[in-house]
Amino acid sequence: MGRIPGTKGAVRLGKVKKVILNAAIFFLVLGLTVYGVFHGEDMGELKEAIGQARLGWLLPAVGCVFIFIWGESIIIWHMMCSYGIRLKKRICFLFSSVGFFFSCVTPSASGGQPMQIYFMKKEKIPIPVATVILMIVTITYKLVLVVIGLGIILFARDFLHAYLGEILFVFYLGVALNVFCVTFMMVLVFHPSLAKLMMLKGLWLLEKLHLMRHKEERTKKLEASMDMYNETAAYMSTHMWLMVRVFLITFGQRIALFAATCFVYQSFGLSGTNWMVTLTLQAVISVSVDMLPLPGGMGISESLFLVIFKPVFGALLLPGMILSRGLGYYSELLISAVFTLVAVVVFQRKQDENAVQRKRQSY
């Protein structure tokens, strides 16, 4: 008879299967996106058109991506300091890179925070502290998109109709999903008892409908996770000025990433559309796709760009989309991937050094 795998082995196997599934989804969506974008296009002409872009304008666009990743690392650093945890900013940059990389390659950016917590644990940061900090980062990140989305609806409705036309519903759906997400998070944080009751009742209903088996351990984990929202609420209420600072930094992050498209526009020597219009249109795409269950919004982001930016880029629409998405998403993926590998090396080296020190102390 074969050996029945232990609990740890089963958990490890489950994680491997999840990684394989996420990788398969990522490459499938990437393949379909590449096919949809380049199918039927003259690659020679496309290459020639992209070659017209001036490098002097594209380098600042790459800088915008660095600012985007760096911004979150500064937020993490500030909040760690508020807990009395002193870290070097470059370590926080590695945490940020890990989060962005795994968010880019997993549906709905679901893999970013678990991996950040995993690496923070290697730095001996308590899991409850890491969870509260990353929860606030997520809430603020979504809140900024909600503020931008609602601001565009309230003050630029004619602008939306002029550029989005028949696909306006996609933007409204994106805003609605982000509003729902932020509202739900706020209920979890500031009304934890109500949220806890809702979650436990929901779990009970799923078990009653036989969609899930009853497990006492699952209920305890849910209750423990809900208790974490109490700590988040307490932290936010006692660090209001820090929350304002976090919001402003996050807002700057988002604007920096949107600005990459402005530099792409300038790189082709185009004129006639001011930077505010380009920035707003890129914001519209980000708000529209943020909550969709696709890695990095692949496929839908490219499709929306080709519709929304048509009057902006004209004949250079496809080259503009390739460079804009290439710099705004794929360079983010590449940069964060490189620094994720650096994080693996750095934290493994620290772990090895700590193991050697413990061994010496034991003699």
C-alpha positions in Angstrom: 0.0 0.0 0.0 1.2 3.5 -0.7 1.9 5.9 2.1 -0.8 8.4 2.9 0.7 11.9 2.6 0.8 13.9 5.9 -0.9 17.2 6.4 2.2 19.3 5.6 2.8 17.3 2.4 -0.9 17.8 1.4 -0.6 21.6 2.1 2.6 21.8 0.1 1.0 19.9 -2.8 -2.0 22.2 -2.7 0.3 25.2 -3.0 2.2 23.7 -5.9 -1.0 23.1 -7.7 -2.2 26.6 -7.1 1.1 28.0 -8.5 0.8 25.8 -11.6 -2.8 26.9 -12.1 -2.0 30.6 -11.7 1.0 30.2 -14.1 -1.3 28.5 -16.6 -3.9 31.2 -16.4 -1.3 33.9 -16.8 0.3 32.4 -19.9 -3.0 31.6 -21.4 -4.3 35.2 -21.0 -0.9 36.5 -22.2 -1.0 34.3 -25.3 -4.6 35.3 -26.1 -3.7 39.0 -25.6 -0.6 38.8 -27.9 -2.7 36.9 -30.5 -5.5 39.5 -30.3 -3.2 42.5 -30.6 -0.8 41.3 -33.3 -3.1 39.0 -35.4 -3.2 40.4 -39.0 -0.8 43.2 -38.3 2.2 43.9 -40.6 5.1 43.3 -38.1 7.6 45.2 -40.3 5.5 48.4 -40.3 4.8 48.0 -36.6 8.5 47.7 -35.8 9.2 50.7 -37.9 6.5 52.8 -36.2 7.7 51.8 -32.7 11.2 52.8 -33.8 10.0 56.4 -34.3 9.6 56.8 -30.5 12.4 58.9 -29.0 14.3 57.1 -26.2 14.7 60.4 -24.3 10.9 60.4 -23.6 10.7 56.7 -22.8 13.3 56.7 -20.1 11.2 58.9 -17.8 8.3 56.5 -18.4 10.4 53.7 -16.9 11.2 56.1 -14.1 7.5 56.4 -13.4 7.3 52.7 -12.9 10.1 52.8 -10.4 8.3 55.6 -8.5 5.2 53.5 -8.5 6.9 50.6 -6.8 9.1 52.8 -4.6 6.0 54.6 -3.3 4.5 51.5 -1.7 7.9 50.8 -0.1 7.9 54.2 1.5 4.4 53.6 2.8 5.5 50.2 4.3 8.6 51.9 5.8 6.5 54.6 7.5 4.0 52.2 9.0 6.7 49.8 10.2 8.4 52.8 12.0 5.0 53.5 13.7 5.2 50.0 15.2 8.8 50.7 16.3 10.2 48.3 13.6 13.3 49.9 12.0 14.0 48.6 8.5 16.2 49.8 5.8 14.3 51.4 2.9 15.8 49.0 0.4 14.4 46.0 2.4 10.9 47.7 2.1 11.5 48.1 -1.6 12.0 44.4 -1.9 8.8 43.8 0.0 7.0 46.1 -2.4 8.6 44.4 -5.5 7.5 41.0 -4.3 3.9 42.2 -3.9 3.8 43.8 -7.3 5.3 40.8 -9.1 2.9 38.3 -7.6 0.0 40.7 -8.0 0.9 41.0 -11.7 0.8 37.3 -12.4 -2.2 36.1 -10.3 -5.9 36.7 -11.0 -7.4 39.7 -9.1 -3.8 40.4 -7.8 -4.6 37.7 -5.1 -1.0 36.5 -4.7 0.8 39.7 -3.8 0.0 40.1 -0.1 0.4 36.5 1.0 3.9 36.5 -0.6 4.7 39.8 1.1 3.7 38.4 4.5 5.9 35.3 3.7 9.0 37.5 3.1 8.2 39.8 6.0 8.1 36.8 8.3 11.7 36.0 7.2 12.6 39.5 8.5 11.0 38.5 11.9 8.1 40.9 11.4 5.1 39.5 13.3 2.3 38.3 11.0 -0.4 40.4 12.7 1.6 43.5 12.1 2.4 42.6 8.5 -1.3 41.8 7.9 -2.6 45.1 9.4 0.0 47.2 7.3 -0.8 45.4 4.0 -4.6 45.6 4.7 -4.3 49.4 5.0 -2.2 49.5 1.8 -4.9 47.6 0.0 -7.7 49.8 1.4 -5.9 53.0 0.5 -5.0 51.7 -3.0 -8.6 51.0 -3.7 -9.8 54.2 -2.1 -7.6 56.3 -4.4 -9.1 54.6 -7.4 -12.6 55.2 -6.1 -11.8 58.9 -5.5 -10.4 59.2 -9.0 -13.3 57.3 -10.6 -16.0 59.3 -8.8 -14.2 62.6 -9.5 -14.2 61.8 -13.2 -17.9 61.0 -13.1 -18.8 64.1 -11.2 -16.6 66.6 -13.0 -15.9 65.1 -16.5 -19.1 63.5 -17.6 -19.0 65.1 -21.1 -15.4 64.1 -21.4 -16.4 60.4 -20.7 -19.1 60.5 -23.3 -16.7 62.0 -25.9 -14.0 59.4 -25.5 -15.7 56.2 -24.2 -19.0 56.3 -26.1 -20.5 52.8 -26.2 -18.1 51.3 -23.8 -18.9 53.8 -21.0 -20.6 51.0 -19.1 -17.2 49.2 -18.6 -16.0 52.3 -16.7 -19.2 52.5 -14.6 -18.9 48.8 -13.8 -15.3 49.3 -12.7 -16.2 52.3 -10.4 -19.1 50.3 -8.9 -16.9 47.3 -8.2 -14.3 49.4 -6.5 -16.9 51.3 -4.5 -18.4 48.0 -3.3 -14.9 46.6 -2.5 -13.9 49.7 -0.4 -17.3 49.8 1.3 -17.0 46.1 2.2 -13.5 46.7 3.6 -14.6 49.7 5.6 -17.5 47.6 7.1 -15.0 44.9 8.0 -12.7 47.4 9.7 -15.0 49.8 11.4 -18.0 47.5 12.1 -16.1 44.3 12.9 -18.9 42.8 15.0 -21.4 43.2 12.2 -18.9 41.9 9.7 -18.1 38.9 11.9 -21.8 38.1 12.2 -22.2 38.4 8.4 -19.2 36.2 7.6 -20.2 33.5 10.2 -23.8 33.5 8.9 -22.5 33.2 5.3 -20.3 30.3 6.3 -23.2 28.6 8.1 -25.4 29.1 5.0 -22.8 27.5 2.7 -22.5 24.5 5.0 -26.3 24.3 5.2 -26.5 24.2 1.4 -23.8 21.5 1.4 -21.5 23.7 -0.7 -18.9 23.4 2.1 -18.3 20.8 4.8 -18.5 21.9 8.4 -15.0 22.2 9.9 -14.5 23.7 13.4 -11.0 24.7 12.4 -12.3 26.8 9.5 -14.7 28.6 11.8 -11.9 29.4 14.3 -9.6 30.7 11.5 -12.5 32.9 10.2 -13.0 34.3 13.7 -9.3 34.9 14.2 -9.1 36.7 10.8 -12.1 38.9 11.7 -10.3 39.9 15.0 -7.5 41.2 12.9 -9.9 43.9 11.6 -10.3 45.2 15.1 -6.6 45.9 15.2 -6.7 47.6 11.8 -9.5 49.9 13.0 -7.6 50.7 16.2 -4.4 51.5 14.2 -6.2 53.7 11.7 -8.1 55.7 14.4 -4.8 56.4 16.3 -2.7 57.2 13.3 -5.0 59.6 11.3 -2.2 61.9 10.1 -0.2 58.9 9.0 -3.3 57.7 7.1 -3.5 61.1 5.3 0.1 60.8 4.4 -0.4 57.2 3.1 -3.3 58.4 1.0 -1.3 61.2 -0.6 1.6 58.9 -1.3 -0.7 56.3 -2.9 -2.4 59.1 -5.0 1.1 60.1 -6.2 1.9 56.5 -7.0 -1.2 56.1 -9.2 -0.5 59.4 -11.0 3.1 58.4 -11.7 2.0 55.2 -13.4 -0.7 57.0 -15.4 2.0 59.5 -16.5 3.9 56.8 -18.3 1.4 57.1 -21.2 2.0 60.9 -21.4 5.7 60.3 -22.0 4.9 57.7 -24.7 2.7 60.2 -26.4 5.5 62.8 -26.3 8.0 60.2 -27.6 6.2 60.1 -30.9 6.4 63.9 -31.3 2.6 64.1 -31.2 0.7 67.2 -30.3 -2.9 68.4 -29.9 -3.8 66.5 -26.7 -2.7 68.0 -23.4 -1.2 65.8 -20.7 -4.3 66.1 -18.5 -6.5 64.3 -21.1 -3.9 61.6 -21.6 -3.6 61.1 -17.8 -7.4 61.0 -17.3 -7.9 58.5 -20.1 -5.2 56.2 -18.6 -6.9 56.6 -15.2 -10.2 55.5 -16.8 -8.6 52.3 -18.0 -7.1 51.5 -14.6 -10.4 52.1 -12.7 -12.2 50.0 -15.3 -10.0 46.9 -15.1 -8.7 47.0 -11.5 -11.4 44.6 -10.1 -11.6 42.2 -13.0 -10.3 38.7 -12.4 -7.5 38.9 -14.9 -3.7 39.0 -14.2 -2.8 42.7 -14.5 -6.0 43.3 -16.4 -4.4 41.7 -19.5 -6.5 41.6 -22.6 -9.2 44.1 -21.4 -6.6 46.8 -20.8 -5.3 46.5 -24.3 -8.8 46.5 -25.8 -9.9 49.5 -23.9 -6.7 51.4 -24.9 -7.3 50.7 -28.6 -10.8 52.2 -28.3 -10.3 55.1 -25.9 -7.0 56.4 -27.2 -7.9 56.3 -30.9 -8.5 60.0 -31.2 -5.3 60.7 -29.2 -2.7 58.5 -31.0 -4.4 58.3 -34.4 -2.3 56.3 -36.9 0.2 55.5 -34.1 -2.5 53.9 -31.9 -1.1 50.3 -31.9 2.5 51.3 -31.4 1.3 53.7 -28.7 -0.6 50.9 -26.9 2.4 48.5 -27.1 4.8 51.0 -25.6 2.3 52.3 -23.0 1.3 48.8 -21.8 4.9 47.6 -22.2 6.1 50.4 -19.9 3.1 50.6 -17.6 2.6 46.9 -17.0 5.2 44.7 -18.5 8.2 46.7 -17.4 6.6 46.8 -13.9 6.4 43.0 -14.2 10.0 42.7 -15.3 11.4 45.2 -12.7 9.5 43.6 -9.8 10.5 40.1 -11.0 14.2 41.1 -10.9 13.9 42.5 -7.4 11.8 39.5 -6.3 14.8 37.3 -7.3 17.1 39.7 -5.3 14.7 39.4 -2.3 15.0 35.5 -2.5 18.8 35.8 -2.5 19.0 38.4 0.2 16.6 36.7 2.6 18.0 33.2 2.0 21.5 34.6 2.8 20.2 36.1 6.0 18.5 32.9 6.9 21.8 31.0 6.3 23.8 33.5 8.4 21.3 33.2 11.3 21.5 29.4 11.1 25.3 29.5 11.3 25.2 31.9 14.3 22.7 29.7 16.1 24.9 26.7 15.5 28.0 28.6 16.9 26.0 29.6 20.0 25.0 26.0 20.6 28.6 24.9 21.0 
